[in-house]
Amino acid sequence: MNLGSAGVAGRRTTCPVAVAGSEVPLASVPLTRHPSRWHDYLALTKPEVTFLVLMATGLGCIMASSSFNLKVLFHALVGTTLVAAGTATLNHYLERVHDAKMRRTASRPLPAGRLMPRRVLGFGLTLSLAGVFYLAFIVNFLTSFVGLAALLSYLGLYTPLKRHTTLCTFIGAFPGAAPVLMGWTAAQNRLPLEAWALYAILFVWQFPHFLAIAWMYREDYARAGMLMLPGRDGKGDATFRQILGYSLALIPLSLVPTFLGMAGNIYLFSAVVFGLGFFYFAYRASLHRSKVYARHLLHASVIYLPLVYAIMVIDKGGL
């Protein structure tokens, strides 16, 4: 889920990269028009990822509410935005050296040397702490706890494990699905079975979504020493077996909200249709195993989730 800029033909310059508080000159790179400072800070928060996080949070909050409560939803989204943006920023800080080795991330603010590590660290800590305390004192402590647990496990487990085991994707899916729980707890201050049903859908969805990305950029990940499954799966047998398995499992899991009385038959029918459509793109990617078809699967995953969420909200309680 990178902002680029146009190069000036025929001109090259040395671009420093900030590493551990110092500036180390990189090899000559094309001279580019640098984004503005606020644009760089915005990029640190990974707006595309944060949007998906807020979408899951909003779903959890709305589905948990007996009646629509705009105030609760607003506070849940504000607090979650701060935690998600802080987590993304700290992830940039922790992975700045590795990002410099990958083509798709080398132009990010830290590896490109446009921002200093200590400033990014301070920015990330400020956002994260503000979010945790906002949720604790404005929403409730359970929501704050879930957010803090997600932040710590993402940065403390998933991020370093990317260079030690291919199981990192599985481990990262746990904090990755936490936003829907944060939305639910914001409305109810508890975690019943219904909340975990939504969590399971988001948990499983992440695998075909992320493995499609990992297949597209497997050479880049390998260059940075990140042990993603596709990088060690030359033919893609294990990768696409998981993509197919999780995409197929997503179909019955997406029907659980209807069986729990959270949504009606309109959602049930739509979830089956969307699930089969998503599986079709997974099957096609598995058949061709090319970057083009992996990208199609990625796009399908980004379309699938908001569609399922929207129909679930519309058909909430079968009304």
C-alpha positions in Angstrom: 0.0 0.0 0.0 4.6 5.2 -2.7 4.8 8.7 -3.7 7.2 9.3 -6.5 8.5 12.4 -8.2 9.7 13.1 -11.7 13.4 13.1 -12.4 15.3 15.7 -14.3 16.9 14.0 -17.3 20.7 14.0 -17.6 21.4 15.3 -14.1 22.6 13.3 -11.1 23.4 14.2 -7.6 24.4 12.5 -4.3 21.5 11.8 -2.0 22.3 11.2 1.7 20.4 8.6 3.7 19.9 9.0 7.4 21.0 6.0 9.4 20.9 5.9 13.2 21.0 9.7 13.4 23.8 10.2 11.0 24.0 10.9 7.2 25.6 8.3 5.0 26.1 9.2 1.3 24.5 6.8 -1.1 25.6 6.2 -4.7 24.6 8.9 -7.2 20.8 8.9 -7.9 18.8 11.0 -10.3 18.1 14.5 -9.1 14.4 14.7 -8.3 12.0 17.4 -7.2 11.5 16.7 -3.5 8.0 16.5 -2.0 7.2 19.2 0.5 7.9 18.5 4.2 4.3 18.1 5.1 3.9 15.6 2.3 6.8 13.6 3.7 5.3 13.5 7.1 1.9 12.5 5.7 3.6 9.7 3.7 5.1 8.4 7.0 1.5 7.6 8.2 0.8 5.4 5.2 -2.6 7.0 4.4 -3.8 4.1 2.2 -3.2 1.6 5.0 -4.7 3.9 7.6 -7.8 4.2 5.5 -8.3 0.4 5.5 -7.7 0.5 9.3 -10.4 3.2 9.8 -12.8 1.3 7.6 -12.5 -1.8 9.8 -12.8 0.3 12.9 -15.9 2.0 11.6 -17.5 -1.3 10.7 -16.8 -2.7 14.2 -18.3 0.3 15.9 -21.4 0.5 13.7 -22.1 -3.2 13.9 -21.7 -3.2 17.7 -24.1 -0.2 18.2 -27.8 -0.8 18.8 -28.4 2.7 17.3 -26.1 4.9 15.3 -23.9 7.0 17.7 -21.9 9.6 15.7 -20.0 10.8 18.8 -18.7 7.3 19.7 -17.8 6.6 16.1 -15.9 9.9 15.8 -13.9 9.4 18.9 -13.1 5.8 17.9 -11.9 6.9 14.5 -9.8 9.8 15.9 -8.0 7.6 18.4 -7.5 4.8 16.0 -6.2 7.2 13.4 -3.5 8.4 15.8 -2.5 4.9 16.8 -2.4 3.6 13.2 -0.5 6.7 11.9 2.0 6.4 14.8 2.5 2.7 14.2 3.1 3.3 10.5 5.6 6.1 11.3 7.5 4.0 13.8 7.6 1.2 11.2 9.3 3.6 8.8 11.8 4.4 11.5 12.6 0.8 12.3 12.9 -0.3 8.7 14.7 2.7 7.2 17.9 0.8 6.5 16.1 -2.1 4.8 13.8 0.3 2.9 16.9 1.8 1.3 17.7 -1.5 -0.3 14.3 -1.9 -2.0 13.4 -0.1 -5.2 9.8 0.4 -4.2 10.7 2.0 -0.9 14.1 3.7 -1.5 12.3 7.0 -2.2 10.5 7.1 1.1 11.4 10.1 3.3 13.9 8.4 5.6 16.0 6.3 3.1 16.0 9.2 0.7 17.4 11.4 3.4 14.7 14.0 3.4 13.8 13.5 7.1 16.1 12.7 10.0 15.5 9.6 12.1 15.2 11.4 15.4 12.5 13.6 14.1 10.6 10.6 12.7 11.0 8.7 15.9 9.6 11.7 17.9 6.7 12.1 15.4 5.8 8.4 15.7 6.0 8.3 19.4 3.9 11.4 19.8 1.2 10.1 17.5 1.2 6.7 19.2 1.0 7.9 22.7 -1.6 10.5 21.8 -3.7 7.8 20.3 -3.4 5.4 23.2 -4.2 8.1 25.8 -7.0 9.5 23.7 -8.7 6.1 23.5 -8.1 5.5 27.2 -9.6 8.7 28.5 -12.1 9.6 25.7 -13.3 6.2 24.6 -12.5 3.4 27.2 -9.5 1.5 28.5 -10.3 -1.8 26.7 -10.2 0.0 23.3 -6.9 1.6 24.3 -5.5 -1.7 25.5 -6.4 -3.4 22.2 -4.8 -0.6 20.3 -1.6 -0.7 22.4 -1.4 -4.4 22.1 -1.7 -4.2 18.3 1.0 -1.5 18.1 3.5 -3.4 20.3 2.9 -6.7 18.6 3.2 -5.2 15.1 6.4 -3.3 15.9 7.9 -5.7 18.4 7.1 -9.0 16.8 6.0 -8.8 13.2 8.5 -6.1 12.0 11.7 -7.8 13.3 10.4 -11.3 12.4 10.3 -10.4 8.7 14.0 -11.0 8.7 13.9 -14.3 10.6 10.9 -16.4 9.5 8.3 -16.7 6.8 5.8 -17.1 9.6 5.9 -13.3 10.0 2.8 -12.9 7.8 0.8 -15.2 10.1 2.0 -13.3 13.2 1.4 -9.9 11.6 -2.2 -10.8 10.8 -3.1 -10.8 14.5 -2.5 -7.1 15.1 -3.5 -6.4 11.5 -7.1 -7.4 12.3 -7.3 -5.6 15.6 -8.9 -2.4 14.3 -12.3 -4.1 13.9 -12.1 -5.1 17.6 -11.2 -1.5 18.6 -14.3 -0.3 16.8 -16.5 -2.9 18.6 -15.1 -2.2 22.0 -15.5 1.6 21.5 -19.3 0.9 21.2 -19.7 -1.9 23.7 -16.6 -2.0 25.9 -16.6 -5.8 25.6 -15.6 -8.5 23.0 -18.5 -11.0 22.4 -18.5 -13.7 19.7 -19.9 -11.3 17.1 -16.7 -9.1 17.4 -14.5 -12.2 16.9 -16.5 -13.1 13.8 -15.6 -9.8 12.2 -12.0 -10.2 13.4 -11.8 -13.7 11.7 -13.0 -12.2 8.4 -10.3 -9.5 8.4 -7.7 -11.9 9.7 -8.1 -14.3 6.8 -8.5 -11.6 4.2 -5.0 -10.3 4.9 -3.3 -13.5 3.6 -4.3 -13.3 -0.1 -4.0 -9.6 0.1 -0.5 -9.5 1.4 0.8 -12.6 -0.4 -0.2 -11.0 -3.7 2.0 -8.0 -2.7 4.8 -10.2 -1.6 4.7 -12.2 -4.9 4.8 -8.9 -6.9 7.8 -7.6 -5.0 9.5 -10.9 -4.0 12.9 -9.8 -5.5 12.7 -6.5 -3.6 12.0 -8.2 -0.3 14.8 -10.7 -0.9 17.2 -7.8 -1.6 16.4 -6.3 1.8 16.8 -9.6 3.6 13.1 -10.0 4.4 12.0 -13.6 4.6 8.6 -13.4 2.9 7.2 -16.8 1.7 7.3 -15.9 -2.1 11.0 -15.1 -1.8 11.8 -18.7 -0.8 9.1 -20.3 -3.0 10.6 -20.2 -6.5 7.7 -21.9 -8.3 5.1 -20.4 -6.0 3.5 -23.7 -5.0 3.3 -22.9 -1.3 2.4 -19.2 -1.9 -0.5 -19.9 -4.1 -1.7 -22.8 -2.1 -2.1 -20.4 0.8 -3.7 -17.8 -1.4 -6.3 -20.3 -2.6 -6.8 -21.8 0.8 -7.4 -18.5 2.6 -9.5 -17.1 -0.2 -11.7 -20.2 -0.1 -11.9 -20.1 3.7 -13.1 -16.5 3.5 -16.4 -17.5 1.9 -17.9 -19.5 4.8 -16.3 -17.1 7.3 -18.0 -14.1 5.7 -21.4 -15.8 6.2 -21.0 -16.1 9.9 -22.5 -12.6 10.6 -25.8 -13.7 9.1 -25.9 -16.9 11.2 -25.2 -14.8 14.3 -28.1 -12.4 13.5 -25.8 -9.5 12.7 -26.9 -9.2 9.0 -29.7 -10.6 6.8 -30.2 -12.5 3.6 -29.1 -9.6 1.4 -25.8 -9.7 3.0 -25.7 -13.5 2.9 -26.2 -13.6 -0.9 -23.8 -10.7 -1.5 -21.1 -12.3 0.6 -21.3 -15.5 -1.4 -21.1 -13.7 -4.7 -18.3 -11.4 -3.6 -16.5 -14.4 -2.1 -16.7 -16.4 -5.2 -15.5 -13.5 -7.3 -12.6 -13.0 -5.0 -11.7 -16.7 -5.2 -11.9 -16.4 -9.0 -9.1 -13.8 -9.0 -7.1 -15.9 -6.5 -7.5 -19.0 -8.8 -6.5 -16.9 -11.9 -3.4 -15.6 -10.1 -2.5 -19.2 -9.0 -2.9 -20.4 -12.6 -0.7 -17.8 -14.2 1.6 -16.9 -11.3 2.7 -13.6 -12.8 3.0 -10.2 -11.4 0.2 -8.9 -13.6 -2.3 -11.4 -12.2 -1.0 -11.0 -8.7 -1.8 -7.3 -9.1 -5.3 -8.1 -10.3 -5.7 -10.2 -7.1 -4.4 -7.3 -5.0 -7.0 -4.9 -6.6 -9.7 -7.5 -6.1 -8.9 -7.7 -2.4 -9.0 -3.9 -2.0 -12.4 -3.9 -3.7 -13.8 -6.9 -1.9 -13.4 -5.7 1.7 -15.3 -2.4 1.5 -18.0 -4.0 -0.6 -18.6 -6.7 2.0 -18.4 -4.1 4.8 -20.9 -1.8 3.1 -23.5 -4.5 2.4 -23.1 -5.7 6.0 -23.9 -2.3 7.3 -26.8 -1.8 4.9 -28.3 -5.1 5.8 -27.5 -4.9 9.6 -29.8 -7.0 11.6 -31.6 -8.1 8.4 -33.5 -4.8 8.2 
